[in-house]
Amino acid sequence: AFGGGKQEGKEGGGGGVHTYSRAINGALVTNLREACEFVAKAITAGGQVAVLSEEEGEAGAAFVVASYLIVEKKLKVDDAVAAVLASRPSSPIHGNAEFMKNLRFLDRNGIPDWA
């Protein structure tokens, strides 16, 4: 979820809440590593993951999921976006040029070391 950048988990790591936020300068990839790791741990532990975005709307939630698929599952941008759209056909992720630009960046470069 977009928000304040904190993580709360249950014993065993199978659930909890991770709040993902943009960096102070507005960059999307700066805090993305923690969000992708949280989703990966929750799925590995058998938990179900729901991604919500108060700040960025449905496209923001789709961005986090697509980022996870690119970074953790090594999907290409088009395949990650197609997977998001298959699960949530009404997702407006294609309509957000900034999110798509950042997904293409992640596909080419992964999450930078400075992030």
C-alpha positions in Angstrom: 0.0 0.0 0.0 1.2 3.5 -0.6 1.6 5.5 2.5 4.2 6.1 5.3 6.9 3.4 4.7 6.4 1.2 7.7 5.9 -2.5 8.1 3.8 -4.5 10.6 3.9 -8.2 10.5 2.4 -11.2 12.2 4.5 -13.9 13.9 5.9 -16.1 11.2 5.7 -13.5 8.4 2.6 -14.8 6.8 0.7 -11.6 7.0 0.7 -8.0 8.1 0.8 -4.6 6.5 3.5 -2.8 4.6 3.0 0.8 3.8 4.9 1.9 0.7 5.5 5.6 0.0 7.2 7.7 -2.6 10.5 9.2 -1.7 10.5 12.8 -0.5 11.7 13.9 -4.0 8.7 12.0 -5.5 10.7 9.1 -6.9 8.8 5.8 -7.1 11.7 3.3 -7.0 13.4 4.6 -3.9 11.3 2.7 -1.4 10.2 -0.1 -3.7 12.6 -2.8 -2.6 10.9 -3.1 0.8 7.5 -3.4 -0.8 8.6 -6.1 -3.2 10.4 -8.0 -0.4 7.2 -7.8 1.8 5.0 -9.2 -0.9 7.5 -12.0 -1.7 7.8 -13.0 2.0 4.0 -12.9 2.5 3.4 -15.1 -0.6 6.2 -17.5 0.4 4.8 -17.9 3.9 1.4 -18.8 2.4 -0.3 -15.5 3.0 -2.6 -13.7 0.7 -1.6 -10.3 -0.4 -3.9 -7.3 -1.1 -2.3 -4.1 -2.4 -4.1 -0.9 -1.7 -3.3 2.7 -2.5 -4.9 5.7 -0.8 -2.4 8.2 -2.4 -2.1 6.8 -5.9 -5.4 5.0 -6.5 -5.9 1.7 -8.2 -3.0 2.4 -10.7 -0.6 2.8 -7.7 -1.6 -0.6 -6.4 -1.2 -2.1 -9.8 2.3 -0.4 -10.0 3.4 -2.2 -6.8 2.2 -5.6 -8.0 3.7 -5.2 -11.5 7.0 -4.0 -9.9 7.0 -7.1 -7.7 6.4 -9.3 -10.8 9.3 -7.6 -12.7 11.8 -7.5 -9.8 11.0 -10.8 -8.0 9.6 -13.0 -10.8 11.7 -11.6 -13.6 8.7 -10.9 -15.9 9.1 -8.4 -18.7 7.0 -5.2 -18.4 4.4 -6.3 -20.9 3.9 -9.6 -19.2 3.7 -8.1 -15.7 1.2 -5.5 -16.9 -0.8 -8.2 -18.7 -0.8 -10.3 -15.5 -2.1 -7.3 -13.5 -4.8 -6.6 -16.1 -5.8 -10.3 -16.2 -6.4 -10.2 -12.5 -7.9 -6.7 -12.5 -9.1 -5.7 -16.0 -10.3 -2.3 -14.9 -6.8 -1.3 -13.7 -5.8 2.1 -15.1 -2.0 1.3 -15.0 -1.6 1.8 -18.8 -3.0 5.3 -18.4 -0.3 6.4 -16.0 2.7 7.4 -18.0 4.9 7.9 -14.9 4.2 4.3 -13.6 4.8 2.8 -17.1 8.1 4.7 -17.4 9.2 3.4 -14.0 8.2 -0.1 -14.8 10.3 0.0 -18.0 13.2 1.4 -15.9 12.8 -1.6 -13.5 12.7 -4.0 -16.4 16.0 -2.7 -17.8 17.9 -2.0 -14.6 16.2 -3.6 -11.6 16.0 -1.6 -8.4 19.1 0.6 -8.1 21.6 0.0 -5.3 20.9 3.4 -3.9 17.2 2.6 -3.5 
